[in-house]
């Protein structure tokens, strides 16, 4: 089975650096997990007027207000079939700043929308379309687009004045033998909200479907894409 990222990129997937292909090339059939540990050289947020956005996001592990330098970092990627049988990849990022914060996301490929849909947070309330491109450095660039809010019978396009657009690039540094990542989240009205950049190493673990920790799964699965 092709990974959700290869389904989107098609033949362009082969243009990724081999280590990035490995990072984004596994599916639930492979029974493996990628567990990364490293350091975020910089974790930042913009001035005080952006803090309400960040505190609101921290409630469901979407954004957070911490900042600092040389912050220990962990990222856990598991591929699994969700309760609806959809191929899903977790993105669980933990920042050990002044206060430990986690940023949760669950990605799947939506045939209906023709793109990756990223469910943000612990309860998958926010569904975000993700555009994928191969960066000139062989990395993968992800950029968020349209966003929808779902809760019970309620569903609506989320107003972007209250949210952010994420620009993410992950690539492999051959000289330092590590993965690098840079993330910038902006708001069209308020400008830059927060971001981080750093590096990490990855360990590959054999993990069957029943061995994925319960803490790595969302507390609620949203069927609407």
ROTORVO-848583 format. One record per residue (C-alpha): residue in three letters; residue number from 1; x, y, z; chain. Coordinates in nm, 3 decimals, always signed. Each point is the difference from the previous one (the first is absolute). Layout:
// residues N
<r kolvo="Ala" zado="NUM" u="X" v="Y" w="Z" kevex="A"/>
...
This chain:
// residues 225
<r kolvo="Unk" zado="1" u="+0.000" v="+0.000" w="+0.000" kevex="A"/>
<r kolvo="Unk" zado="2" u="+0.132" v="+0.345" w="-0.091" kevex="A"/>
<r kolvo="Unk" zado="3" u="+0.024" v="+0.255" w="+0.278" kevex="A"/>
<r kolvo="Unk" zado="4" u="-0.249" v="+0.287" w="+0.006" kevex="A"/>
<r kolvo="Unk" zado="5" u="+0.280" v="+0.238" w="-0.105" kevex="A"/>
<r kolvo="Unk" zado="6" u="+0.102" v="-0.210" w="-0.298" kevex="A"/>
<r kolvo="Unk" zado="7" u="-0.365" v="-0.017" w="-0.108" kevex="A"/>
<r kolvo="Unk" zado="8" u="-0.006" v="+0.380" w="-0.019" kevex="A"/>
<r kolvo="Unk" zado="9" u="+0.342" v="+0.057" w="-0.155" kevex="A"/>
<r kolvo="Unk" zado="10" u="-0.006" v="-0.289" w="-0.247" kevex="A"/>
<r kolvo="Unk" zado="11" u="+0.320" v="-0.015" w="-0.208" kevex="A"/>
<r kolvo="Unk" zado="12" u="+0.133" v="+0.313" w="+0.175" kevex="A"/>
<r kolvo="Unk" zado="13" u="+0.045" v="-0.211" w="+0.314" kevex="A"/>
<r kolvo="Unk" zado="14" u="+0.321" v="-0.143" w="-0.154" kevex="A"/>
<r kolvo="Unk" zado="15" u="+0.151" v="+0.351" w="-0.006" kevex="A"/>
<r kolvo="Unk" zado="16" u="+0.010" v="+0.010" w="+0.380" kevex="A"/>
<r kolvo="Unk" zado="17" u="+0.326" v="-0.073" w="+0.180" kevex="A"/>
<r kolvo="Unk" zado="18" u="+0.017" v="-0.379" w="+0.075" kevex="A"/>
<r kolvo="Unk" zado="19" u="-0.021" v="+0.064" w="+0.375" kevex="A"/>
<r kolvo="Unk" zado="20" u="-0.304" v="+0.221" w="-0.050" kevex="A"/>
<r kolvo="Unk" zado="21" u="-0.155" v="-0.269" w="-0.220" kevex="A"/>
<r kolvo="Unk" zado="22" u="+0.046" v="-0.241" w="+0.289" kevex="A"/>
<r kolvo="Unk" zado="23" u="-0.148" v="+0.248" w="+0.250" kevex="A"/>
<r kolvo="Unk" zado="24" u="-0.310" v="+0.058" w="-0.213" kevex="A"/>
<r kolvo="Unk" zado="25" u="-0.020" v="-0.335" w="-0.177" kevex="A"/>
<r kolvo="Unk" zado="26" u="-0.141" v="-0.243" w="+0.255" kevex="A"/>
<r kolvo="Unk" zado="27" u="-0.359" v="-0.108" w="+0.055" kevex="A"/>
<r kolvo="Unk" zado="28" u="-0.198" v="-0.204" w="+0.251" kevex="A"/>
<r kolvo="Unk" zado="29" u="+0.097" v="-0.318" w="-0.188" kevex="A"/>
<r kolvo="Unk" zado="30" u="+0.367" v="+0.050" w="+0.094" kevex="A"/>
<r kolvo="Unk" zado="31" u="-0.056" v="-0.027" w="+0.377" kevex="A"/>
<r kolvo="Unk" zado="32" u="+0.269" v="+0.255" w="+0.079" kevex="A"/>
<r kolvo="Unk" zado="33" u="+0.020" v="+0.334" w="+0.176" kevex="A"/>
<r kolvo="Unk" zado="34" u="+0.243" v="+0.290" w="-0.034" kevex="A"/>
<r kolvo="Unk" zado="35" u="+0.099" v="+0.148" w="+0.337" kevex="A"/>
<r kolvo="Unk" zado="36" u="+0.212" v="+0.313" w="-0.021" kevex="A"/>
<r kolvo="Unk" zado="37" u="+0.192" v="+0.182" w="+0.271" kevex="A"/>
<r kolvo="Unk" zado="38" u="+0.197" v="+0.320" w="-0.034" kevex="A"/>
<r kolvo="Unk" zado="39" u="+0.028" v="+0.368" w="+0.081" kevex="A"/>
<r kolvo="Unk" zado="40" u="-0.200" v="+0.295" w="-0.122" kevex="A"/>
<r kolvo="Unk" zado="41" u="+0.256" v="+0.274" w="-0.033" kevex="A"/>
<r kolvo="Unk" zado="42" u="-0.274" v="+0.261" w="+0.016" kevex="A"/>
<r kolvo="Unk" zado="43" u="-0.362" v="-0.012" w="+0.116" kevex="A"/>
<r kolvo="Unk" zado="44" u="-0.169" v="+0.336" w="-0.033" kevex="A"/>
<r kolvo="Unk" zado="45" u="-0.325" v="+0.188" w="+0.002" kevex="A"/>
<r kolvo="Unk" zado="46" u="-0.089" v="+0.354" w="-0.101" kevex="A"/>
<r kolvo="Unk" zado="47" u="-0.092" v="+0.290" w="+0.231" kevex="A"/>
<r kolvo="Unk" zado="48" u="-0.263" v="-0.009" w="+0.274" kevex="A"/>
<r kolvo="Unk" zado="49" u="-0.297" v="+0.066" w="-0.228" kevex="A"/>
<r kolvo="Unk" zado="50" u="+0.043" v="-0.351" w="-0.151" kevex="A"/>
<r kolvo="Unk" zado="51" u="-0.011" v="-0.177" w="+0.337" kevex="A"/>
<r kolvo="Unk" zado="52" u="-0.381" v="-0.050" w="+0.003" kevex="A"/>
<r kolvo="Unk" zado="53" u="+0.033" v="-0.209" w="-0.318" kevex="A"/>
<r kolvo="Unk" zado="54" u="+0.276" v="-0.208" w="+0.153" kevex="A"/>
<r kolvo="Unk" zado="55" u="-0.165" v="-0.057" w="+0.337" kevex="A"/>
<r kolvo="Unk" zado="56" u="-0.321" v="-0.101" w="-0.176" kevex="A"/>
<r kolvo="Unk" zado="57" u="+0.192" v="-0.247" w="-0.213" kevex="A"/>
<r kolvo="Unk" zado="58" u="+0.176" v="-0.153" w="+0.300" kevex="A"/>
<r kolvo="Unk" zado="59" u="-0.337" v="-0.113" w="+0.137" kevex="A"/>
<r kolvo="Unk" zado="60" u="-0.016" v="-0.276" w="-0.263" kevex="A"/>
<r kolvo="Unk" zado="61" u="+0.373" v="-0.029" w="-0.087" kevex="A"/>
<r kolvo="Unk" zado="62" u="-0.014" v="+0.207" w="-0.318" kevex="A"/>
<r kolvo="Unk" zado="63" u="+0.226" v="+0.296" w="+0.088" kevex="A"/>
<r kolvo="Unk" zado="64" u="+0.164" v="+0.125" w="+0.319" kevex="A"/>
<r kolvo="Unk" zado="65" u="+0.160" v="+0.317" w="+0.142" kevex="A"/>
<r kolvo="Unk" zado="66" u="+0.345" v="-0.126" w="+0.110" kevex="A"/>
<r kolvo="Unk" zado="67" u="+0.327" v="+0.131" w="-0.145" kevex="A"/>
<r kolvo="Unk" zado="68" u="+0.371" v="-0.059" w="+0.054" kevex="A"/>
<r kolvo="Unk" zado="69" u="+0.320" v="-0.135" w="-0.148" kevex="A"/>
<r kolvo="Unk" zado="70" u="+0.152" v="-0.347" w="-0.009" kevex="A"/>
<r kolvo="Unk" zado="71" u="-0.325" v="-0.167" w="+0.104" kevex="A"/>
<r kolvo="Unk" zado="72" u="+0.004" v="-0.384" w="+0.024" kevex="A"/>
<r kolvo="Unk" zado="73" u="-0.242" v="-0.137" w="-0.255" kevex="A"/>
<r kolvo="Unk" zado="74" u="-0.169" v="-0.330" w="-0.085" kevex="A"/>
<r kolvo="Unk" zado="75" u="-0.210" v="-0.100" w="-0.300" kevex="A"/>
<r kolvo="Unk" zado="76" u="-0.191" v="-0.327" w="-0.034" kevex="A"/>
<r kolvo="Unk" zado="77" u="-0.144" v="-0.123" w="-0.329" kevex="A"/>
<r kolvo="Unk" zado="78" u="-0.224" v="-0.307" w="-0.003" kevex="A"/>
<r kolvo="Unk" zado="79" u="-0.192" v="-0.127" w="-0.302" kevex="A"/>
<r kolvo="Unk" zado="80" u="-0.330" v="-0.172" w="+0.073" kevex="A"/>
<r kolvo="Unk" zado="81" u="-0.355" v="-0.055" w="-0.124" kevex="A"/>
<r kolvo="Unk" zado="82" u="-0.242" v="+0.219" w="+0.191" kevex="A"/>
<r kolvo="Unk" zado="83" u="-0.345" v="-0.109" w="+0.122" kevex="A"/>
<r kolvo="Unk" zado="84" u="-0.138" v="+0.065" w="-0.349" kevex="A"/>
<r kolvo="Unk" zado="85" u="+0.270" v="-0.204" w="-0.174" kevex="A"/>
<r kolvo="Unk" zado="86" u="+0.187" v="+0.303" w="-0.133" kevex="A"/>
<r kolvo="Unk" zado="87" u="+0.378" v="-0.005" w="-0.031" kevex="A"/>
<r kolvo="Unk" zado="88" u="+0.126" v="+0.251" w="+0.258" kevex="A"/>
<r kolvo="Unk" zado="89" u="+0.340" v="+0.128" w="+0.113" kevex="A"/>
<r kolvo="Unk" zado="90" u="+0.051" v="+0.164" w="+0.339" kevex="A"/>
<r kolvo="Unk" zado="91" u="+0.214" v="+0.307" w="+0.052" kevex="A"/>
<r kolvo="Unk" zado="92" u="+0.051" v="+0.031" w="+0.376" kevex="A"/>
<r kolvo="Unk" zado="93" u="+0.252" v="+0.273" w="+0.084" kevex="A"/>
<r kolvo="Unk" zado="94" u="+0.114" v="+0.059" w="+0.359" kevex="A"/>
<r kolvo="Unk" zado="95" u="+0.197" v="+0.308" w="+0.105" kevex="A"/>
<r kolvo="Unk" zado="96" u="+0.167" v="-0.009" w="+0.342" kevex="A"/>
<r kolvo="Unk" zado="97" u="+0.003" v="+0.375" w="+0.053" kevex="A"/>
<r kolvo="Unk" zado="98" u="-0.068" v="+0.183" w="+0.329" kevex="A"/>
<r kolvo="Unk" zado="99" u="-0.321" v="-0.199" w="-0.010" kevex="A"/>
<r kolvo="Unk" zado="100" u="-0.023" v="-0.319" w="-0.205" kevex="A"/>
<r kolvo="Unk" zado="101" u="-0.232" v="+0.047" w="-0.296" kevex="A"/>
<r kolvo="Unk" zado="102" u="-0.129" v="-0.243" w="-0.262" kevex="A"/>
<r kolvo="Unk" zado="103" u="-0.124" v="+0.079" w="-0.348" kevex="A"/>
<r kolvo="Unk" zado="104" u="-0.218" v="-0.281" w="-0.142" kevex="A"/>
<r kolvo="Unk" zado="105" u="-0.107" v="-0.062" w="-0.358" kevex="A"/>
<r kolvo="Unk" zado="106" u="-0.142" v="-0.296" w="-0.193" kevex="A"/>
<r kolvo="Unk" zado="107" u="+0.039" v="-0.006" w="-0.378" kevex="A"/>
<r kolvo="Unk" zado="108" u="-0.183" v="-0.200" w="-0.263" kevex="A"/>
<r kolvo="Unk" zado="109" u="-0.039" v="+0.010" w="-0.376" kevex="A"/>
<r kolvo="Unk" zado="110" u="-0.346" v="+0.114" w="-0.111" kevex="A"/>
<r kolvo="Unk" zado="111" u="-0.100" v="-0.122" w="-0.346" kevex="A"/>
<r kolvo="Unk" zado="112" u="-0.302" v="+0.229" w="+0.017" kevex="A"/>
<r kolvo="Unk" zado="113" u="+0.212" v="+0.311" w="+0.054" kevex="A"/>
<r kolvo="Unk" zado="114" u="+0.302" v="-0.125" w="-0.196" kevex="A"/>
<r kolvo="Unk" zado="115" u="+0.249" v="+0.091" w="+0.272" kevex="A"/>
<r kolvo="Unk" zado="116" u="+0.125" v="-0.079" w="+0.346" kevex="A"/>
<r kolvo="Unk" zado="117" u="-0.246" v="+0.096" w="+0.274" kevex="A"/>
<r kolvo="Unk" zado="118" u="+0.164" v="+0.078" w="+0.333" kevex="A"/>
<r kolvo="Unk" zado="119" u="-0.220" v="-0.035" w="+0.306" kevex="A"/>
<r kolvo="Unk" zado="120" u="+0.148" v="+0.227" w="+0.266" kevex="A"/>
<r kolvo="Unk" zado="121" u="-0.023" v="-0.050" w="+0.373" kevex="A"/>
<r kolvo="Unk" zado="122" u="-0.114" v="-0.267" w="+0.240" kevex="A"/>
<r kolvo="Unk" zado="123" u="-0.361" v="-0.012" w="-0.121" kevex="A"/>
<r kolvo="Unk" zado="124" u="+0.043" v="+0.059" w="-0.375" kevex="A"/>
<r kolvo="Unk" zado="125" u="-0.217" v="+0.310" w="+0.012" kevex="A"/>
<r kolvo="Unk" zado="126" u="+0.201" v="+0.180" w="-0.268" kevex="A"/>
<r kolvo="Unk" zado="127" u="+0.049" v="-0.160" w="-0.344" kevex="A"/>
<r kolvo="Unk" zado="128" u="+0.259" v="+0.172" w="-0.218" kevex="A"/>
<r kolvo="Unk" zado="129" u="+0.085" v="-0.056" w="-0.368" kevex="A"/>
<r kolvo="Unk" zado="130" u="+0.375" v="-0.048" w="-0.054" kevex="A"/>
<r kolvo="Unk" zado="131" u="+0.187" v="+0.077" w="-0.321" kevex="A"/>
<r kolvo="Unk" zado="132" u="+0.318" v="-0.206" w="-0.056" kevex="A"/>
<r kolvo="Unk" zado="133" u="+0.301" v="+0.091" w="-0.211" kevex="A"/>
<r kolvo="Unk" zado="134" u="+0.354" v="-0.128" w="-0.042" kevex="A"/>
<r kolvo="Unk" zado="135" u="+0.244" v="+0.268" w="+0.113" kevex="A"/>
<r kolvo="Unk" zado="136" u="+0.314" v="+0.068" w="-0.209" kevex="A"/>
<r kolvo="Unk" zado="137" u="+0.211" v="-0.139" w="+0.287" kevex="A"/>
<r kolvo="Unk" zado="138" u="-0.175" v="-0.339" w="-0.029" kevex="A"/>
<r kolvo="Unk" zado="139" u="-0.221" v="+0.071" w="+0.299" kevex="A"/>
<r kolvo="Unk" zado="140" u="-0.376" v="-0.002" w="+0.026" kevex="A"/>
<r kolvo="Unk" zado="141" u="-0.188" v="+0.328" w="+0.031" kevex="A"/>
<r kolvo="Unk" zado="142" u="-0.349" v="+0.001" w="+0.150" kevex="A"/>
<r kolvo="Unk" zado="143" u="-0.225" v="+0.304" w="-0.008" kevex="A"/>
<r kolvo="Unk" zado="144" u="-0.341" v="+0.019" w="+0.162" kevex="A"/>
<r kolvo="Unk" zado="145" u="-0.304" v="+0.125" w="-0.184" kevex="A"/>
<r kolvo="Unk" zado="146" u="-0.376" v="-0.004" w="+0.057" kevex="A"/>
<r kolvo="Unk" zado="147" u="-0.114" v="-0.087" w="+0.351" kevex="A"/>
<r kolvo="Unk" zado="148" u="-0.327" v="-0.142" w="+0.131" kevex="A"/>
<r kolvo="Unk" zado="149" u="-0.132" v="-0.028" w="+0.356" kevex="A"/>
<r kolvo="Unk" zado="150" u="-0.204" v="-0.305" w="+0.101" kevex="A"/>
<r kolvo="Unk" zado="151" u="-0.177" v="-0.067" w="+0.330" kevex="A"/>
<r kolvo="Unk" zado="152" u="-0.301" v="-0.232" w="+0.026" kevex="A"/>
<r kolvo="Unk" zado="153" u="-0.250" v="+0.102" w="-0.272" kevex="A"/>
<r kolvo="Unk" zado="154" u="+0.174" v="+0.335" w="-0.049" kevex="A"/>
<r kolvo="Unk" zado="155" u="+0.237" v="+0.052" w="-0.291" kevex="A"/>
<r kolvo="Unk" zado="156" u="+0.122" v="+0.321" w="-0.160" kevex="A"/>
<r kolvo="Unk" zado="157" u="+0.296" v="+0.158" w="-0.176" kevex="A"/>
<r kolvo="Unk" zado="158" u="+0.224" v="+0.134" w="+0.271" kevex="A"/>
<r kolvo="Unk" zado="159" u="+0.059" v="+0.378" w="-0.032" kevex="A"/>
<r kolvo="Unk" zado="160" u="+0.369" v="+0.052" w="-0.068" kevex="A"/>
<r kolvo="Unk" zado="161" u="+0.010" v="+0.318" w="+0.209" kevex="A"/>
<r kolvo="Unk" zado="162" u="-0.011" v="-0.234" w="+0.300" kevex="A"/>
<r kolvo="Unk" zado="163" u="+0.251" v="-0.254" w="-0.129" kevex="A"/>
<r kolvo="Unk" zado="164" u="+0.343" v="-0.032" w="-0.160" kevex="A"/>
<r kolvo="Unk" zado="165" u="+0.155" v="-0.120" w="-0.323" kevex="A"/>
<r kolvo="Unk" zado="166" u="+0.290" v="-0.239" w="+0.057" kevex="A"/>
<r kolvo="Unk" zado="167" u="+0.302" v="-0.022" w="-0.228" kevex="A"/>
<r kolvo="Unk" zado="168" u="+0.207" v="-0.308" w="+0.086" kevex="A"/>
<r kolvo="Unk" zado="169" u="+0.318" v="-0.131" w="-0.160" kevex="A"/>
<r kolvo="Unk" zado="170" u="+0.175" v="-0.318" w="+0.107" kevex="A"/>
<r kolvo="Unk" zado="171" u="+0.324" v="-0.108" w="-0.166" kevex="A"/>
<r kolvo="Unk" zado="172" u="+0.308" v="-0.214" w="+0.058" kevex="A"/>
<r kolvo="Unk" zado="173" u="+0.340" v="+0.153" w="+0.077" kevex="A"/>
<r kolvo="Unk" zado="174" u="+0.264" v="-0.230" w="-0.153" kevex="A"/>
<r kolvo="Unk" zado="175" u="+0.288" v="+0.189" w="+0.159" kevex="A"/>
<r kolvo="Unk" zado="176" u="-0.137" v="-0.034" w="+0.355" kevex="A"/>
<r kolvo="Unk" zado="177" u="-0.184" v="-0.330" w="-0.056" kevex="A"/>
<r kolvo="Unk" zado="178" u="-0.326" v="+0.126" w="+0.147" kevex="A"/>
<r kolvo="Unk" zado="179" u="-0.348" v="+0.113" w="-0.094" kevex="A"/>
<r kolvo="Unk" zado="180" u="-0.077" v="+0.369" w="+0.010" kevex="A"/>
<r kolvo="Unk" zado="181" u="-0.333" v="+0.173" w="+0.030" kevex="A"/>
<r kolvo="Unk" zado="182" u="-0.122" v="+0.358" w="-0.019" kevex="A"/>
<r kolvo="Unk" zado="183" u="-0.355" v="+0.111" w="+0.073" kevex="A"/>
<r kolvo="Unk" zado="184" u="-0.155" v="+0.346" w="-0.027" kevex="A"/>
<r kolvo="Unk" zado="185" u="-0.368" v="+0.064" w="+0.081" kevex="A"/>
<r kolvo="Unk" zado="186" u="-0.150" v="+0.330" w="-0.112" kevex="A"/>
<r kolvo="Unk" zado="187" u="-0.338" v="+0.171" w="+0.013" kevex="A"/>
<r kolvo="Unk" zado="188" u="-0.110" v="+0.211" w="-0.296" kevex="A"/>
<r kolvo="Unk" zado="189" u="-0.103" v="+0.286" w="+0.227" kevex="A"/>
<r kolvo="Unk" zado="190" u="+0.238" v="-0.028" w="+0.296" kevex="A"/>
<r kolvo="Unk" zado="191" u="+0.314" v="-0.123" w="-0.175" kevex="A"/>
<r kolvo="Unk" zado="192" u="+0.241" v="-0.255" w="+0.143" kevex="A"/>
<r kolvo="Unk" zado="193" u="-0.145" v="-0.196" w="+0.292" kevex="A"/>
<r kolvo="Unk" zado="194" u="+0.258" v="-0.258" w="+0.095" kevex="A"/>
<r kolvo="Unk" zado="195" u="+0.256" v="-0.244" w="-0.136" kevex="A"/>
<r kolvo="Unk" zado="196" u="+0.304" v="-0.210" w="+0.065" kevex="A"/>
<r kolvo="Unk" zado="197" u="+0.308" v="-0.142" w="-0.168" kevex="A"/>
<r kolvo="Unk" zado="198" u="+0.246" v="-0.268" w="+0.095" kevex="A"/>
<r kolvo="Unk" zado="199" u="+0.129" v="-0.349" w="-0.068" kevex="A"/>
<r kolvo="Unk" zado="200" u="-0.062" v="-0.356" w="+0.114" kevex="A"/>
<r kolvo="Unk" zado="201" u="+0.104" v="-0.362" w="-0.043" kevex="A"/>
<r kolvo="Unk" zado="202" u="-0.246" v="-0.282" w="-0.068" kevex="A"/>
<r kolvo="Unk" zado="203" u="-0.022" v="-0.350" w="+0.143" kevex="A"/>
<r kolvo="Unk" zado="204" u="-0.214" v="-0.254" w="-0.181" kevex="A"/>
<r kolvo="Unk" zado="205" u="-0.207" v="-0.233" w="+0.217" kevex="A"/>
<r kolvo="Unk" zado="206" u="-0.201" v="-0.308" w="-0.083" kevex="A"/>
<r kolvo="Unk" zado="207" u="-0.353" v="+0.079" w="+0.116" kevex="A"/>
<r kolvo="Unk" zado="208" u="-0.308" v="-0.208" w="-0.078" kevex="A"/>
<r kolvo="Unk" zado="209" u="-0.350" v="+0.152" w="-0.010" kevex="A"/>
<r kolvo="Unk" zado="210" u="-0.078" v="-0.105" w="+0.357" kevex="A"/>
<r kolvo="Unk" zado="211" u="+0.333" v="+0.134" w="+0.127" kevex="A"/>
<r kolvo="Unk" zado="212" u="-0.062" v="+0.363" w="-0.088" kevex="A"/>
<r kolvo="Unk" zado="213" u="-0.035" v="+0.184" w="+0.334" kevex="A"/>
<r kolvo="Unk" zado="214" u="-0.349" v="+0.122" w="+0.085" kevex="A"/>
<r kolvo="Unk" zado="215" u="+0.154" v="+0.342" w="+0.067" kevex="A"/>
<r kolvo="Unk" zado="216" u="+0.100" v="+0.013" w="-0.369" kevex="A"/>
<r kolvo="Unk" zado="217" u="-0.360" v="-0.024" w="-0.120" kevex="A"/>
<r kolvo="Unk" zado="218" u="-0.260" v="+0.278" w="-0.013" kevex="A"/>
<r kolvo="Unk" zado="219" u="-0.268" v="+0.011" w="+0.266" kevex="A"/>
<r kolvo="Unk" zado="220" u="-0.260" v="+0.043" w="-0.273" kevex="A"/>
<r kolvo="Unk" zado="221" u="-0.007" v="-0.100" w="-0.368" kevex="A"/>
<r kolvo="Unk" zado="222" u="-0.166" v="+0.237" w="-0.245" kevex="A"/>
<r kolvo="Unk" zado="223" u="-0.147" v="-0.163" w="-0.312" kevex="A"/>
<r kolvo="Unk" zado="224" u="-0.055" v="+0.324" w="-0.192" kevex="A"/>
<r kolvo="Unk" zado="225" u="+0.293" v="+0.106" w="-0.211" kevex="A"/>
